[in-house]
Amino acid sequence: EVPLFKRFALQLGAGLAAVYSDAELEFSQSTTLLDPVTGLGPADRSARYTAGDWMLGYYGTAMISYDFSDALRGFVGGEYQSLDDQTIAGPGLEATLKMKNSFGAVIGLQLLF
């Protein structure tokens, strides 16, 4: 925390991020094959695959705070996060959840004691 003015302060942070993802891949596929000899018609396939895994990455955060009193502080800030990808696979099918980069904003109050 870096004091800026009498009641304002800047807070910076960075570190490792870990997010548990409980993902589900569900699909339905319909292929129409009409064989004049056998008379075979549409082939339908559907399935659901699940995968749970930890995605690791890093984050950075910055906030500006204002002390309303010795016991109450308001803040506003943002956070950047970058995470690994997660792959869900089943027989003949694979999907990758690409988390890449995310940005967020926060605003709130803190009780100081």
C-alpha positions as CSV (number, residue, x, y, z in Angstrom):
1,E,0.0,0.0,0.0
2,V,1.4,3.4,-1.1
3,P,-0.1,6.5,0.5
4,L,-1.0,9.1,-2.2
5,F,-2.7,11.9,-0.3
6,K,-4.0,12.3,3.2
7,R,-6.8,9.7,2.9
8,F,-6.0,8.1,-0.5
9,A,-3.8,5.1,-1.1
10,L,-2.7,2.9,-4.0
11,Q,-2.6,-0.9,-3.6
12,L,-0.8,-3.1,-6.0
13,G,-0.5,-6.9,-6.1
14,A,0.5,-9.9,-8.2
15,G,0.8,-13.6,-7.7
16,L,-0.2,-17.1,-8.8
17,A,-3.8,-17.9,-9.7
18,A,-5.4,-21.3,-9.4
19,V,-9.0,-21.9,-10.7
20,Y,-10.8,-25.2,-10.5
21,S,-12.9,-25.8,-13.6
22,D,-15.7,-28.4,-13.5
23,A,-16.5,-28.4,-17.3
24,E,-19.0,-30.4,-19.3
25,L,-19.0,-31.0,-23.1
26,E,-22.4,-32.1,-24.5
27,F,-23.1,-32.6,-28.1
28,S,-25.6,-34.1,-30.6
29,Q,-24.6,-35.1,-34.1
30,S,-26.8,-36.2,-37.0
31,T,-25.4,-37.5,-40.3
32,T,-27.6,-38.6,-43.1
33,L,-26.3,-41.5,-45.1
34,L,-28.7,-43.0,-47.6
35,D,-27.4,-46.2,-49.1
36,P,-29.6,-47.4,-52.0
37,V,-28.5,-51.0,-51.5
38,T,-29.0,-51.4,-47.7
39,G,-31.5,-48.6,-47.2
40,L,-29.5,-47.3,-44.2
41,G,-30.8,-43.9,-43.1
42,P,-29.6,-41.2,-40.7
43,A,-27.0,-42.0,-38.0
44,D,-27.4,-40.0,-34.8
45,R,-24.8,-39.7,-32.0
46,S,-24.9,-37.8,-28.8
47,A,-22.8,-37.9,-25.7
48,R,-21.7,-35.9,-22.6
49,Y,-18.1,-35.8,-21.2
50,T,-17.1,-34.1,-18.0
51,A,-13.7,-33.0,-16.8
52,G,-12.5,-31.3,-13.6
53,D,-9.1,-29.9,-13.4
54,W,-7.0,-27.0,-11.9
55,M,-6.0,-24.3,-14.3
56,L,-2.9,-22.4,-13.2
57,G,-1.8,-18.9,-14.1
58,Y,-1.0,-15.5,-12.7
59,Y,-2.8,-12.3,-11.8
60,G,-2.2,-8.6,-11.2
61,T,-4.4,-6.2,-9.3
62,A,-4.5,-2.5,-8.6
63,M,-6.8,-0.6,-6.3
64,I,-7.2,3.0,-5.1
65,S,-8.7,3.4,-1.6
66,Y,-10.2,6.2,0.4
67,D,-10.4,6.2,4.2
68,F,-13.7,7.6,5.2
69,S,-12.7,7.1,8.9
70,D,-10.4,4.9,11.0
71,A,-12.9,2.1,10.7
72,L,-14.3,2.5,7.1
73,R,-12.5,2.4,3.8
74,G,-13.9,2.5,0.2
75,F,-12.0,1.1,-2.8
76,V,-12.2,0.8,-6.5
77,G,-9.9,-1.3,-8.7
78,G,-9.3,-3.9,-11.3
79,E,-7.7,-7.3,-11.8
80,Y,-6.0,-9.0,-14.8
81,Q,-5.8,-12.8,-14.9
82,S,-4.2,-15.2,-17.3
83,L,-4.9,-19.0,-17.0
84,D,-3.9,-22.3,-18.7
85,D,-6.3,-24.0,-21.1
86,Q,-8.4,-27.1,-20.2
87,T,-9.1,-30.0,-22.6
88,I,-12.2,-32.2,-22.4
89,A,-11.9,-35.4,-24.5
90,G,-14.0,-38.4,-25.3
91,P,-14.0,-41.1,-27.9
92,G,-13.5,-39.3,-31.2
93,L,-14.1,-35.9,-29.8
94,E,-12.1,-33.2,-28.1
95,A,-12.7,-29.6,-27.0
96,T,-10.4,-27.1,-25.5
97,L,-11.5,-24.3,-23.2
98,K,-9.1,-21.4,-23.8
99,M,-9.2,-19.2,-20.8
100,K,-6.5,-16.8,-22.0
101,N,-6.9,-13.4,-20.4
102,S,-9.7,-12.0,-18.2
103,F,-10.2,-8.5,-16.7
104,G,-12.4,-7.6,-13.8
105,A,-13.4,-4.6,-11.8
106,V,-14.2,-4.3,-8.1
107,I,-15.8,-1.6,-5.9
108,G,-16.6,-1.9,-2.3
109,L,-16.2,-1.1,1.4
110,Q,-13.8,-2.5,4.0
111,L,-14.4,-2.4,7.8
112,L,-11.1,-1.8,9.5
113,F,-10.5,-3.2,13.0
